Amino acid sequence: SLGNETADVLADLIRIDTTNPPGGETPAANAVARKLEADGIAAEVLESSPGRGNLSARLAGTGGERPIVLLSHLDVVPADPRGWRVPPFSGLRRDGQVHGRGALDAKGLTAIELMTLIALKRSGQPLARDVILLATADEETGGKAGAGWLVKHHPDLLRDAEFLLNEGDG
């Protein structure tokens, strides 16, 4: 059931067009926040500029270990519908897959990390470390309105983190 719930979240996120440029990630960040808050996890949407929303949520642990950050991004590159077998912002679920722009890069990662936080909360098991979820704007054009902006303007969100997991390298 957790897998189906994750697929539903992903399909919903794909239906929110966050093509960058121009971005417009706030509706997607708000959708993630609503999902977290429905499970009792506080979330905050921080806009680097109007419409450029970045989500932050923290599931508190005991503090025995340093925090881990789960990082993804909400923006996607442009998609010309003529090159797609399905509409790129349909979030179509077919044959056990979710289709659409961002399914892999990186709304899929956002959905997985979001549901990881929810599954940890639902388990009721104590965590040795805080788990921080950041779903950011603007990765596709350099991150200055997303992860870069958070580091500059909200460094407390990452304070003392030991690990950061995301899609990329370098």
VENZIMO-V60682 format. One line per field, one symbol per residue. ss: DSSP state (h for helix, s for strand, l for the rest). psi: psi as a letter, one per 40 degrees, with the letter a starting at -180 (. if undefined). burial: # if it has 16 or more other ideal C-beta (glycine too) atoms within 10 Angstrom, else .. Layout:
ss=???
psi=???
burial=???
This chain:
ss=lhhhhhhhhhhhhhllllsllllllhhhhhhhhhhhhhllllssssslllllsssssssllllllllssssssllsllllhhhllllllllsssllssslllllllhhhhhhhhhhhhhhhhhlllllllssssssllhhhlllllhhhhhhhlhhhhllllssslllll
psi=ddddddddddddddehhfhhiebfedddddddddddddefhhihhhhdiheghhhhihhhaeediiihhhhaieiiiihhddeidihefdfhhhfeihiiheddgfdddddddddddddddddehihdiihhhhhiiedefeedebddddddefdddehehdihhadai.
burial=.....###########.###..#######.###.##....#.#.##.#...########.#.....##########..#........#####.....######.#######.######..#.....#.############..#.######...#..##.......#....
